[in-house]
Amino acid sequence: MDRGKDKVGYEINFTKYFYKYKPLRRLDEIKKDILSMEKETEGLLKEILE
């Protein structure tokens, strides 16, 4: 028996055991969110500069 080849410990692949797939959002939902954020921040730059 060659003790030089012994290894201590174990590597756990967390992605393999704990990852749960979440489907991507639809493009129209993302576009709607971006446009709503743009409307919310429309006047902020003017307020900061004045």
Phi and psi restraints in degrees (range 20) as a CNS / XPLOR table:
assign (resid 1 and name C) (resid 2 and name N)
       (resid 2 and name CA) (resid 2 and name C) 1.0 -98.9 20.0 2
assign (resid 2 and name N) (resid 2 and name CA)
       (resid 2 and name C) (resid 3 and name N) 1.0 104.8 20.0 2
assign (resid 2 and name C) (resid 3 and name N)
       (resid 3 and name CA) (resid 3 and name C) 1.0 -70.4 20.0 2
assign (resid 3 and name N) (resid 3 and name CA)
       (resid 3 and name C) (resid 4 and name N) 1.0 -14.5 20.0 2
assign (resid 3 and name C) (resid 4 and name N)
       (resid 4 and name CA) (resid 4 and name C) 1.0 -69.0 20.0 2
assign (resid 4 and name N) (resid 4 and name CA)
       (resid 4 and name C) (resid 5 and name N) 1.0 -21.5 20.0 2
assign (resid 4 and name C) (resid 5 and name N)
       (resid 5 and name CA) (resid 5 and name C) 1.0 -94.4 20.0 2
assign (resid 5 and name N) (resid 5 and name CA)
       (resid 5 and name C) (resid 6 and name N) 1.0 -3.0 20.0 2
assign (resid 5 and name C) (resid 6 and name N)
       (resid 6 and name CA) (resid 6 and name C) 1.0 -68.0 20.0 2
assign (resid 6 and name N) (resid 6 and name CA)
       (resid 6 and name C) (resid 7 and name N) 1.0 143.4 20.0 2
assign (resid 6 and name C) (resid 7 and name N)
       (resid 7 and name CA) (resid 7 and name C) 1.0 -122.6 20.0 2
assign (resid 7 and name N) (resid 7 and name CA)
       (resid 7 and name C) (resid 8 and name N) 1.0 145.9 20.0 2
assign (resid 7 and name C) (resid 8 and name N)
       (resid 8 and name CA) (resid 8 and name C) 1.0 -113.1 20.0 2
assign (resid 8 and name N) (resid 8 and name CA)
       (resid 8 and name C) (resid 9 and name N) 1.0 132.7 20.0 2
assign (resid 8 and name C) (resid 9 and name N)
       (resid 9 and name CA) (resid 9 and name C) 1.0 103.8 20.0 2
assign (resid 9 and name N) (resid 9 and name CA)
       (resid 9 and name C) (resid 10 and name N) 1.0 177.1 20.0 2
assign (resid 9 and name C) (resid 10 and name N)
       (resid 10 and name CA) (resid 10 and name C) 1.0 -152.1 20.0 2
assign (resid 10 and name N) (resid 10 and name CA)
       (resid 10 and name C) (resid 11 and name N) 1.0 139.9 20.0 2
assign (resid 10 and name C) (resid 11 and name N)
       (resid 11 and name CA) (resid 11 and name C) 1.0 -99.5 20.0 2
assign (resid 11 and name N) (resid 11 and name CA)
       (resid 11 and name C) (resid 12 and name N) 1.0 126.9 20.0 2
assign (resid 11 and name C) (resid 12 and name N)
       (resid 12 and name CA) (resid 12 and name C) 1.0 -105.5 20.0 2
assign (resid 12 and name N) (resid 12 and name CA)
       (resid 12 and name C) (resid 13 and name N) 1.0 125.3 20.0 2
assign (resid 12 and name C) (resid 13 and name N)
       (resid 13 and name CA) (resid 13 and name C) 1.0 -85.7 20.0 2
assign (resid 13 and name N) (resid 13 and name CA)
       (resid 13 and name C) (resid 14 and name N) 1.0 94.4 20.0 2
assign (resid 13 and name C) (resid 14 and name N)
       (resid 14 and name CA) (resid 14 and name C) 1.0 -63.6 20.0 2
assign (resid 14 and name N) (resid 14 and name CA)
       (resid 14 and name C) (resid 15 and name N) 1.0 -35.4 20.0 2
assign (resid 14 and name C) (resid 15 and name N)
       (resid 15 and name CA) (resid 15 and name C) 1.0 -61.0 20.0 2
assign (resid 15 and name N) (resid 15 and name CA)
       (resid 15 and name C) (resid 16 and name N) 1.0 -41.7 20.0 2
assign (resid 15 and name C) (resid 16 and name N)
       (resid 16 and name CA) (resid 16 and name C) 1.0 -64.7 20.0 2
assign (resid 16 and name N) (resid 16 and name CA)
       (resid 16 and name C) (resid 17 and name N) 1.0 -36.9 20.0 2
assign (resid 16 and name C) (resid 17 and name N)
       (resid 17 and name CA) (resid 17 and name C) 1.0 -98.6 20.0 2
assign (resid 17 and name N) (resid 17 and name CA)
       (resid 17 and name C) (resid 18 and name N) 1.0 -27.4 20.0 2
assign (resid 17 and name C) (resid 18 and name N)
       (resid 18 and name CA) (resid 18 and name C) 1.0 -116.5 20.0 2
assign (resid 18 and name N) (resid 18 and name CA)
       (resid 18 and name C) (resid 19 and name N) 1.0 -10.5 20.0 2
assign (resid 18 and name C) (resid 19 and name N)
       (resid 19 and name CA) (resid 19 and name C) 1.0 -71.8 20.0 2
assign (resid 19 and name N) (resid 19 and name CA)
       (resid 19 and name C) (resid 20 and name N) 1.0 131.5 20.0 2
assign (resid 19 and name C) (resid 20 and name N)
       (resid 20 and name CA) (resid 20 and name C) 1.0 -119.2 20.0 2
assign (resid 20 and name N) (resid 20 and name CA)
       (resid 20 and name C) (resid 21 and name N) 1.0 121.9 20.0 2
assign (resid 20 and name C) (resid 21 and name N)
       (resid 21 and name CA) (resid 21 and name C) 1.0 -67.8 20.0 2
assign (resid 21 and name N) (resid 21 and name CA)
       (resid 21 and name C) (resid 22 and name N) 1.0 132.0 20.0 2
assign (resid 21 and name C) (resid 22 and name N)
       (resid 22 and name CA) (resid 22 and name C) 1.0 -116.7 20.0 2
assign (resid 22 and name N) (resid 22 and name CA)
       (resid 22 and name C) (resid 23 and name N) 1.0 121.1 20.0 2
assign (resid 22 and name C) (resid 23 and name N)
       (resid 23 and name CA) (resid 23 and name C) 1.0 -63.9 20.0 2
assign (resid 23 and name N) (resid 23 and name CA)
       (resid 23 and name C) (resid 24 and name N) 1.0 148.8 20.0 2
assign (resid 23 and name C) (resid 24 and name N)
       (resid 24 and name CA) (resid 24 and name C) 1.0 -69.9 20.0 2
assign (resid 24 and name N) (resid 24 and name CA)
       (resid 24 and name C) (resid 25 and name N) 1.0 151.8 20.0 2
assign (resid 24 and name C) (resid 25 and name N)
       (resid 25 and name CA) (resid 25 and name C) 1.0 -72.1 20.0 2
assign (resid 25 and name N) (resid 25 and name CA)
       (resid 25 and name C) (resid 26 and name N) 1.0 157.1 20.0 2
assign (resid 25 and name C) (resid 26 and name N)
       (resid 26 and name CA) (resid 26 and name C) 1.0 -72.9 20.0 2
assign (resid 26 and name N) (resid 26 and name CA)
       (resid 26 and name C) (resid 27 and name N) 1.0 152.7 20.0 2
assign (resid 26 and name C) (resid 27 and name N)
       (resid 27 and name CA) (resid 27 and name C) 1.0 -61.9 20.0 2
assign (resid 27 and name N) (resid 27 and name CA)
       (resid 27 and name C) (resid 28 and name N) 1.0 -38.2 20.0 2
assign (resid 27 and name C) (resid 28 and name N)
       (resid 28 and name CA) (resid 28 and name C) 1.0 -67.4 20.0 2
assign (resid 28 and name N) (resid 28 and name CA)
       (resid 28 and name C) (resid 29 and name N) 1.0 -31.1 20.0 2
assign (resid 28 and name C) (resid 29 and name N)
       (resid 29 and name CA) (resid 29 and name C) 1.0 -67.5 20.0 2
assign (resid 29 and name N) (resid 29 and name CA)
       (resid 29 and name C) (resid 30 and name N) 1.0 -43.0 20.0 2
assign (resid 29 and name C) (resid 30 and name N)
       (resid 30 and name CA) (resid 30 and name C) 1.0 -64.0 20.0 2
assign (resid 30 and name N) (resid 30 and name CA)
       (resid 30 and name C) (resid 31 and name N) 1.0 -43.6 20.0 2
assign (resid 30 and name C) (resid 31 and name N)
       (resid 31 and name CA) (resid 31 and name C) 1.0 -61.3 20.0 2
assign (resid 31 and name N) (resid 31 and name CA)
       (resid 31 and name C) (resid 32 and name N) 1.0 -41.9 20.0 2
assign (resid 31 and name C) (resid 32 and name N)
       (resid 32 and name CA) (resid 32 and name C) 1.0 -62.7 20.0 2
assign (resid 32 and name N) (resid 32 and name CA)
       (resid 32 and name C) (resid 33 and name N) 1.0 -42.3 20.0 2
assign (resid 32 and name C) (resid 33 and name N)
       (resid 33 and name CA) (resid 33 and name C) 1.0 -63.7 20.0 2
assign (resid 33 and name N) (resid 33 and name CA)
       (resid 33 and name C) (resid 34 and name N) 1.0 -42.7 20.0 2
assign (resid 33 and name C) (resid 34 and name N)
       (resid 34 and name CA) (resid 34 and name C) 1.0 -63.9 20.0 2
assign (resid 34 and name N) (resid 34 and name CA)
       (resid 34 and name C) (resid 35 and name N) 1.0 -43.9 20.0 2
assign (resid 34 and name C) (resid 35 and name N)
       (resid 35 and name CA) (resid 35 and name C) 1.0 -65.5 20.0 2
assign (resid 35 and name N) (resid 35 and name CA)
       (resid 35 and name C) (resid 36 and name N) 1.0 -37.3 20.0 2
assign (resid 35 and name C) (resid 36 and name N)
       (resid 36 and name CA) (resid 36 and name C) 1.0 -68.6 20.0 2
assign (resid 36 and name N) (resid 36 and name CA)
       (resid 36 and name C) (resid 37 and name N) 1.0 -38.4 20.0 2
assign (resid 36 and name C) (resid 37 and name N)
       (resid 37 and name CA) (resid 37 and name C) 1.0 -65.7 20.0 2
assign (resid 37 and name N) (resid 37 and name CA)
       (resid 37 and name C) (resid 38 and name N) 1.0 -36.7 20.0 2
assign (resid 37 and name C) (resid 38 and name N)
       (resid 38 and name CA) (resid 38 and name C) 1.0 -64.9 20.0 2
assign (resid 38 and name N) (resid 38 and name CA)
       (resid 38 and name C) (resid 39 and name N) 1.0 -40.5 20.0 2
assign (resid 38 and name C) (resid 39 and name N)
       (resid 39 and name CA) (resid 39 and name C) 1.0 -66.0 20.0 2
assign (resid 39 and name N) (resid 39 and name CA)
       (resid 39 and name C) (resid 40 and name N) 1.0 -38.7 20.0 2
assign (resid 39 and name C) (resid 40 and name N)
       (resid 40 and name CA) (resid 40 and name C) 1.0 -64.7 20.0 2
assign (resid 40 and name N) (resid 40 and name CA)
       (resid 40 and name C) (resid 41 and name N) 1.0 -36.0 20.0 2
assign (resid 40 and name C) (resid 41 and name N)
       (resid 41 and name CA) (resid 41 and name C) 1.0 -98.6 20.0 2
assign (resid 41 and name N) (resid 41 and name CA)
       (resid 41 and name C) (resid 42 and name N) 1.0 8.5 20.0 2
assign (resid 41 and name C) (resid 42 and name N)
       (resid 42 and name CA) (resid 42 and name C) 1.0 -57.4 20.0 2
assign (resid 42 and name N) (resid 42 and name CA)
       (resid 42 and name C) (resid 43 and name N) 1.0 -45.7 20.0 2
assign (resid 42 and name C) (resid 43 and name N)
       (resid 43 and name CA) (resid 43 and name C) 1.0 -96.2 20.0 2
assign (resid 43 and name N) (resid 43 and name CA)
       (resid 43 and name C) (resid 44 and name N) 1.0 1.1 20.0 2
assign (resid 43 and name C) (resid 44 and name N)
       (resid 44 and name CA) (resid 44 and name C) 1.0 -65.1 20.0 2
assign (resid 44 and name N) (resid 44 and name CA)
       (resid 44 and name C) (resid 45 and name N) 1.0 -41.4 20.0 2
assign (resid 44 and name C) (resid 45 and name N)
       (resid 45 and name CA) (resid 45 and name C) 1.0 -64.5 20.0 2
assign (resid 45 and name N) (resid 45 and name CA)
       (resid 45 and name C) (resid 46 and name N) 1.0 -40.2 20.0 2
assign (resid 45 and name C) (resid 46 and name N)
       (resid 46 and name CA) (resid 46 and name C) 1.0 -63.6 20.0 2
assign (resid 46 and name N) (resid 46 and name CA)
       (resid 46 and name C) (resid 47 and name N) 1.0 -41.7 20.0 2
assign (resid 46 and name C) (resid 47 and name N)
       (resid 47 and name CA) (resid 47 and name C) 1.0 -63.8 20.0 2
assign (resid 47 and name N) (resid 47 and name CA)
       (resid 47 and name C) (resid 48 and name N) 1.0 -39.0 20.0 2
assign (resid 47 and name C) (resid 48 and name N)
       (resid 48 and name CA) (resid 48 and name C) 1.0 -68.2 20.0 2
assign (resid 48 and name N) (resid 48 and name CA)
       (resid 48 and name C) (resid 49 and name N) 1.0 -42.4 20.0 2
assign (resid 48 and name C) (resid 49 and name N)
       (resid 49 and name CA) (resid 49 and name C) 1.0 -75.5 20.0 2
assign (resid 49 and name N) (resid 49 and name CA)
       (resid 49 and name C) (resid 50 and name N) 1.0 -22.1 20.0 2
